[in-house]
Structure formats: C-alpha cells, structure tokens
Amino acid sequence: MSLLGRLRPAMLAGVLVPALCALSACGSDDNSGSGSTSSSSGSSSAKVTPLKVGVVEYSGIAPTQLGIDKGIFRKHGLDVKLVPGDNPAAISAQVLSGQLDIGFATTTFLLTAASKGAPLQAISAVDGLIDPNDAVSAIVVKKGSSIKSPKDLVGKKAAVVALGSELDVLTKKVVDDDGGDSSKVKSVQIPFPQMQAALKAGRVDAAVTTEPFLSLTKNKDGAQVVSEPEVEVLPNGSVTAYTASKQYIGKNGDTVKRFQAAMQDSLTYAKAHKDEALAAVAKVTGVPVAEAKGQALGVVYEPKLDTASVSKMQDLLVQYKQITEKLAMGDVVHSGA
C-alpha cells in the first residue's frame, strides 16, 4: 500500500465487524497462537520467540519496522515477521484463528468488535497519539460553498469512508458540538480515492477525507476545510493499537510483556530519531524516501496507549448507536498497553 499519511483502512469498523464475526466465530476464543513454542528471558542471548504480526501497510507501522531494523525486538528475544493485511477485520480474524499472534486495529474497530463478542484486547500502542498541530484528516467542501462550519452540514450529504467508521462518528460529534443536529446529516459511503470526484461533481456537499487525498483536493480543486474532527475531538488521543486474543495473552503472558517492552522502546527510539522513522515509512509503504520524508505524520510518537481517549471513543460509539453498551476498559485494553 502506497497511500501516505494516516490512511486507516479501518476506519471501516461499521462494515467489517460482521465479516470478522462470521470468519472468526466471535466469542469462541480457541486459538493457541504460534508464539507459545519457545521461551525467552528477554536478553539477546536467550532463545528467540517467533512472532507473526499482522499490519496494514501505512505510515504508522514505521516505528515497528524501525524496531525490527534496529534489533530492538531481538534484544527482547523476539523475531518479528510483519504480515500485510487488507484491513483490521481480516487481520483480527487471523489473530483469533491463530494464524497471526498479534494484529493491527483501530480503537474504533476494536471497540465495535469487542462489543459484539470478539475476544480481543489491545496490548500496545502502534504509532502514538494524534498530533493536535498536524491534522491529516478533515471535513472539506467545494470552494465557495455556503457550508462554513460543521452545523451547516445539517440537511446536506457528507461522504464518509464507511458508515459507523471513526470519521463518521467524529463528524457527528463536531456537528452536534457546533449546535447542529447530526441526525439530519446524511452520511454517504464513498471510498477515500473517489471522494474528490464526488465532491467536485456535486454528488455530496462535503467529504470527510484523509491524506493524501486531503492535500490533493485542497491543492487541485481549492477545497476548503470546515473542520478537523480528529484533532478537535481526540487531540493527543490513541486511535490505533496492536491486539491479541485473550486466549493468546493468557497462554503467552511473557511474550506479550516482551512485545510491549519492545514496542515501547521502538516508539521511544522513533521519537528521538524522526528522520530514521520517516525513512522507515518509505520501507513500509513503498513510496520514495524523499516523498516519505516530506510528509506529515499526524502523530506524536508515544510508547503508551491513551486509555482516556479510547474510553471517550467508546462513549461516542454508544452515543451514536454504533454499539449498545460500554465495556470496562480492562476488558478491551490489556495491562501494560
């Protein structure tokens, strides 16, 4: 995948969770995982534990790639193999079946899946926290539009990548916060790459998009930003996580702890060596190094999940009827994450 910025295919929770449940038999929790076959004390001279980690190939995986390249995981007795996946549903189904040990997810997807019985827990941050000074997603409208603020979306059509996705829910929130009635905004499901054309043709009145499409529609068509929902609602918040099944965590507690420590070290290293992290973006996404080094990341590398923002996202999912009830944070976020 060569898309830049925080292009999160699994802003698709609303459409992918049913598929996950069908594929993995939500609630069965019967996998053993491949990481349980060897033990390690965590030192580089000890026996190394192999780990298959499912990822979506986007810029946020850079700290993990850097940790592999710099031998950080090896230092913690782990041999990590990154396995590309199309989206969190496919990755999580493989985590639950035991084909993968650990997998990438957005917190929106995790919360939605867990509410439907999927026995998954977040065990680690992936890339850090939303940078309030570096928005890489926004609600945009055509140049000259009468829509000037979120409340003006009432009675209008807004393109979202998936109904019930992170940006769909956050858009509802900023409309309501601005004094509008989000129930009167019609969300229209359109893939990110097609939003620019839909907006230009007038099929929608606004588009809730992300990089690189945000820059493309602004620079090419003169689209105007109305709101930046992520940084307005979840500044310095966590929206991604590495997850594992509860069964795997129970059987491989030491491996999970070493993975958490290695990810914390990798994120700390990435924070102190941003140029190297941006070079790792090129390796993960396949874009030229010069292009990768010039992009906005939209995150501040931090080694810990921000559980307050995960809890806030869960409140919003309940508020906007994407899930029916709240789960205790301990049910969806493992200790040490």
C-alpha positions as CSV (number, residue, x, y, z in Angstrom):
1,M,0.0,0.0,0.0
2,S,1.5,3.3,-1.0
3,L,-1.0,5.8,0.5
4,L,0.6,8.4,2.6
5,G,-0.4,9.9,6.0
6,R,-2.7,8.3,8.4
7,L,-4.8,6.5,5.8
8,R,-6.5,4.0,8.1
9,P,-8.5,1.4,6.0
10,A,-10.2,0.5,9.1
11,M,-12.0,3.4,9.7
12,L,-14.2,0.6,8.2
13,A,-15.5,-0.8,11.5
14,G,-19.1,-0.5,10.6
15,V,-18.9,-2.7,7.6
16,L,-16.1,-5.1,8.6
17,V,-17.1,-6.2,12.1
18,P,-19.9,-8.5,10.8
19,A,-17.4,-10.1,8.5
20,L,-14.9,-10.6,11.4
21,C,-17.6,-12.3,13.4
22,A,-18.5,-14.6,10.6
23,L,-14.9,-15.5,9.9
24,S,-13.8,-16.0,13.5
25,A,-16.9,-17.1,15.4
26,C,-17.0,-14.2,17.8
27,G,-16.7,-15.3,21.4
28,S,-15.1,-18.7,20.7
29,D,-11.6,-17.7,21.7
30,D,-10.0,-21.0,20.9
31,N,-6.6,-20.2,19.3
32,S,-3.3,-21.1,20.7
33,G,-1.0,-18.8,18.6
34,S,2.4,-19.6,17.2
35,G,4.4,-17.6,19.8
36,S,3.9,-20.2,22.5
37,T,6.5,-22.6,21.2
38,S,9.6,-21.0,22.7
39,S,10.6,-19.2,25.9
40,S,13.0,-16.3,26.5
41,S,14.3,-14.3,29.4
42,G,14.3,-11.2,27.2
43,S,18.1,-11.0,26.6
44,S,19.7,-11.1,23.2
45,S,21.5,-14.4,24.0
46,A,18.3,-16.2,25.1
47,K,16.1,-18.3,22.9
48,V,14.2,-16.2,20.4
49,T,10.4,-16.4,20.1
50,P,9.0,-16.0,16.6
51,L,6.0,-13.7,16.2
52,K,3.7,-13.1,13.3
53,V,2.3,-9.6,13.4
54,G,-0.5,-8.6,11.0
55,V,-0.3,-5.0,9.8
56,V,-1.9,-2.6,7.4
57,E,1.0,-1.1,5.4
58,Y,0.6,2.6,6.2
59,S,3.0,5.2,7.8
60,G,2.0,4.3,11.3
61,I,3.9,1.0,11.1
62,A,7.2,2.8,10.8
63,P,8.2,2.6,14.5
64,T,7.6,-1.2,14.4
65,Q,9.7,-1.5,11.2
66,L,12.4,0.6,12.9
67,G,12.3,-1.7,15.9
68,I,12.9,-4.6,13.6
69,D,15.7,-2.9,11.7
70,K,17.5,-1.7,14.8
71,G,17.3,-5.1,16.5
72,I,15.1,-3.8,19.3
73,F,12.7,-6.8,19.1
74,R,15.7,-9.2,19.0
75,K,17.0,-7.5,22.1
76,H,13.8,-8.6,23.8
77,G,14.1,-12.1,22.5
78,L,11.5,-11.7,19.7
79,D,11.8,-12.5,15.9
80,V,9.0,-10.4,14.5
81,K,7.7,-11.0,11.0
82,L,5.3,-8.4,9.6
83,V,2.4,-9.9,7.7
84,P,0.5,-7.4,5.5
85,G,-3.3,-7.4,5.6
86,D,-6.0,-5.5,3.9
87,N,-7.9,-4.3,6.9
88,P,-8.4,-4.9,10.6
89,A,-11.3,-7.4,10.1
90,A,-9.2,-9.7,8.0
91,I,-6.2,-9.3,10.4
92,S,-8.3,-9.8,13.5
93,A,-9.9,-12.9,12.1
94,Q,-6.4,-14.4,11.6
95,V,-5.5,-13.3,15.1
96,L,-8.5,-15.1,16.6
97,S,-7.9,-18.3,14.4
98,G,-4.2,-18.4,15.5
99,Q,-2.8,-17.7,12.1
100,L,-1.3,-14.5,13.5
101,D,-0.1,-13.8,17.0
102,I,-0.7,-10.1,17.1
103,G,-2.6,-7.7,14.8
104,F,-3.2,-4.1,14.0
105,A,-6.6,-2.5,14.6
106,T,-8.1,0.9,15.1
107,T,-9.6,1.5,18.5
108,T,-13.0,2.1,16.9
109,F,-12.8,-1.3,15.2
110,L,-11.6,-3.0,18.4
111,L,-14.4,-1.5,20.5
112,T,-17.0,-2.4,18.0
113,A,-15.7,-5.9,17.5
114,A,-15.3,-6.5,21.3
115,S,-18.9,-5.2,21.9
116,K,-20.1,-8.0,19.5
117,G,-18.2,-10.7,21.4
118,A,-14.8,-10.8,19.7
119,P,-12.3,-11.8,22.5
120,L,-9.6,-9.2,21.5
121,Q,-7.6,-6.9,23.7
122,A,-5.3,-4.0,22.9
123,I,-1.8,-4.8,24.1
124,S,0.3,-2.0,22.7
125,A,0.4,1.4,21.0
126,V,1.2,1.3,17.3
127,D,2.4,4.8,16.4
128,G,1.4,7.2,19.2
129,L,-1.1,10.0,19.7
130,I,-2.9,12.3,17.4
131,D,-0.9,15.5,16.9
132,P,-3.2,18.4,17.6
133,N,-0.9,20.6,15.5
134,D,-0.7,18.3,12.5
135,A,-4.2,17.3,11.2
136,V,-4.2,14.8,8.4
137,S,-8.0,14.4,8.2
138,A,-10.7,16.9,7.7
139,I,-14.2,17.8,6.5
140,V,-13.8,19.6,3.2
141,V,-16.3,21.4,0.9
142,K,-16.0,22.9,-2.6
143,K,-14.5,26.4,-2.9
144,G,-17.3,28.9,-2.5
145,S,-19.6,26.6,-0.7
146,S,-22.2,28.0,1.7
147,I,-21.0,25.5,4.3
148,K,-18.7,27.4,6.6
149,S,-18.9,25.3,9.9
150,P,-20.0,21.8,10.9
151,K,-23.5,22.9,11.8
152,D,-24.0,23.9,8.2
153,L,-23.9,20.3,7.2
154,V,-27.5,19.8,8.5
155,G,-29.6,18.8,5.6
156,K,-26.6,18.0,3.5
157,K,-24.8,14.9,2.2
158,A,-21.3,14.1,3.6
159,A,-19.0,11.5,2.1
160,V,-17.6,9.1,4.7
161,V,-15.4,6.0,4.0
162,A,-17.8,3.8,5.9
163,L,-21.0,4.2,7.9
164,G,-20.1,3.9,11.6
165,S,-16.4,4.5,11.0
166,E,-14.2,6.6,13.1
167,L,-14.5,9.7,11.0
168,D,-18.3,9.2,10.5
169,V,-18.8,9.2,14.3
170,L,-16.4,12.1,14.9
171,T,-18.2,14.1,12.2
172,K,-21.5,13.6,14.0
173,K,-19.8,14.8,17.2
174,V,-18.4,18.1,15.7
175,V,-21.8,18.9,14.1
176,D,-23.6,18.5,17.4
177,D,-20.9,20.4,19.3
178,D,-21.3,23.3,16.8
179,G,-25.1,23.5,17.5
180,G,-26.3,21.4,14.7
181,D,-28.4,18.2,14.6
182,S,-26.2,15.4,13.3
183,S,-29.2,13.1,12.8
184,K,-30.1,15.4,9.9
185,V,-26.7,15.0,8.2
186,K,-26.8,12.2,5.5
187,S,-23.6,10.2,5.5
188,V,-22.9,8.7,2.1
189,Q,-20.4,5.8,2.0
190,I,-17.7,6.5,-0.6
191,P,-14.1,5.2,-0.7
192,F,-11.4,7.8,0.0
193,P,-10.0,7.8,-3.5
194,Q,-13.4,8.6,-5.0
195,M,-14.4,11.4,-2.6
196,Q,-12.7,14.1,-4.6
197,A,-14.6,13.4,-7.8
198,A,-17.9,13.0,-5.9
199,L,-17.4,16.4,-4.2
200,K,-16.4,18.1,-7.5
201,A,-19.5,16.6,-9.3
202,G,-21.8,17.7,-6.5
203,R,-22.9,14.2,-5.6
204,V,-22.1,15.2,-2.0
205,D,-21.9,18.5,-0.3
206,A,-18.8,17.7,1.9
207,A,-16.2,15.0,2.2
208,V,-14.6,13.6,5.3
209,T,-11.3,12.7,4.0
210,T,-7.7,12.0,4.9
211,E,-4.2,12.2,3.5
212,P,-3.0,12.0,0.8
213,F,-6.5,12.8,-0.6
214,L,-6.9,15.8,1.7
215,S,-3.9,17.6,0.2
216,L,-4.9,16.6,-3.4
217,T,-8.4,18.0,-3.2
218,K,-7.2,21.2,-1.5
219,N,-4.4,21.8,-3.9
220,K,-6.1,20.7,-7.1
221,D,-9.7,21.8,-6.6
222,G,-9.3,24.5,-4.0
223,A,-11.4,22.6,-1.4
224,Q,-11.9,24.4,1.9
225,V,-11.5,22.9,5.3
226,V,-14.6,23.2,7.5
227,S,-13.5,21.1,10.5
228,E,-10.7,18.7,11.6
229,P,-12.7,16.2,13.7
230,E,-9.8,14.0,14.9
231,V,-7.8,16.8,16.4
232,E,-10.9,18.6,17.6
233,V,-12.4,15.6,19.4
234,L,-9.4,13.4,20.2
235,P,-6.3,15.6,20.4
236,N,-3.4,13.6,21.9
237,G,-5.6,10.5,21.7
238,S,-4.9,7.0,20.6
239,V,-6.8,5.7,17.6
240,T,-4.8,2.6,16.8
241,A,-3.5,-0.4,18.7
242,Y,-1.9,-3.8,18.4
243,T,-4.2,-6.5,19.6
244,A,-4.1,-10.2,20.6
245,S,-6.7,-12.7,21.5
246,K,-7.4,-13.2,25.2
247,Q,-6.6,-16.8,24.8
248,Y,-3.1,-16.0,23.4
249,I,-2.5,-13.4,26.1
250,G,-3.4,-16.0,28.8
251,K,-1.0,-18.6,27.3
252,N,1.8,-16.3,26.3
253,G,2.0,-13.7,29.0
254,D,5.8,-13.4,29.0
255,T,5.8,-13.0,25.2
256,V,3.2,-10.3,25.4
257,K,5.2,-8.4,28.0
258,R,8.3,-8.6,25.9
259,F,6.4,-7.3,22.8
260,Q,5.0,-4.4,24.9
261,A,8.5,-3.5,26.1
262,A,10.0,-3.8,22.6
263,M,7.2,-1.6,21.1
264,Q,7.7,1.0,23.9
265,D,11.5,1.0,23.1
266,S,10.8,1.3,19.4
267,L,8.4,4.2,19.8
268,T,10.8,6.0,22.1
269,Y,13.6,5.5,19.5
270,A,11.4,6.7,16.7
271,K,10.5,9.8,18.7
272,A,14.2,10.6,19.2
273,H,15.1,9.8,15.5
274,K,12.3,11.1,13.4
275,D,14.4,11.1,10.2
276,E,15.0,7.4,10.6
277,A,11.3,6.9,11.3
278,L,10.4,8.7,8.1
279,A,12.8,6.5,6.2
280,A,11.1,3.5,7.6
281,V,7.8,4.9,6.3
282,A,9.3,4.5,2.8
283,K,10.2,0.9,3.6
284,V,6.7,0.1,4.9
285,T,4.6,1.9,2.2
286,G,6.9,1.6,-0.8
287,V,7.0,5.3,-1.5
288,P,10.2,7.1,-2.4
289,V,12.3,8.1,0.6
290,A,12.3,11.8,-0.4
291,E,8.5,11.7,-0.6
292,A,8.1,9.9,2.7
293,K,10.4,12.3,4.5
294,G,8.3,15.3,3.3
295,Q,5.0,14.0,4.6
296,A,3.0,14.9,7.7
297,L,2.7,12.0,10.1
298,G,-0.2,13.4,12.1
299,V,1.0,11.7,15.3
300,V,3.3,12.3,18.2
301,Y,5.3,9.1,18.9
302,E,4.5,7.9,22.4
303,P,5.0,4.5,23.9
304,K,1.7,4.1,25.7
305,L,-1.9,3.9,24.7
306,D,-4.1,6.8,26.0
307,T,-6.9,4.9,27.6
308,A,-8.9,8.1,28.3
309,S,-9.3,8.7,24.5
310,V,-10.2,5.0,24.0
311,S,-12.9,5.4,26.6
312,K,-14.1,8.6,25.0
313,M,-14.4,6.9,21.6
314,Q,-16.4,4.2,23.3
315,D,-18.8,6.8,24.7
316,L,-19.2,8.3,21.3
317,L,-19.9,4.9,19.8
318,V,-22.7,4.3,22.4
319,Q,-24.0,7.9,21.9
320,Y,-24.3,7.4,18.2
321,K,-25.7,3.9,18.5
322,Q,-22.8,2.1,16.9
323,I,-22.6,-0.2,19.9
324,T,-25.3,-0.8,22.6
325,E,-23.3,-0.8,25.8
326,K,-19.9,0.1,27.3
327,L,-17.3,-2.5,28.2
328,A,-14.9,-2.0,31.1
329,M,-11.6,-0.7,29.8
330,G,-9.9,-3.7,31.3
331,D,-11.9,-5.9,29.0
332,V,-10.5,-4.3,25.9
333,V,-7.1,-2.9,27.0
334,H,-4.6,-5.3,28.5
335,S,-2.4,-4.2,31.4
336,G,0.9,-2.7,30.2
337,A,-0.5,-1.3,27.0
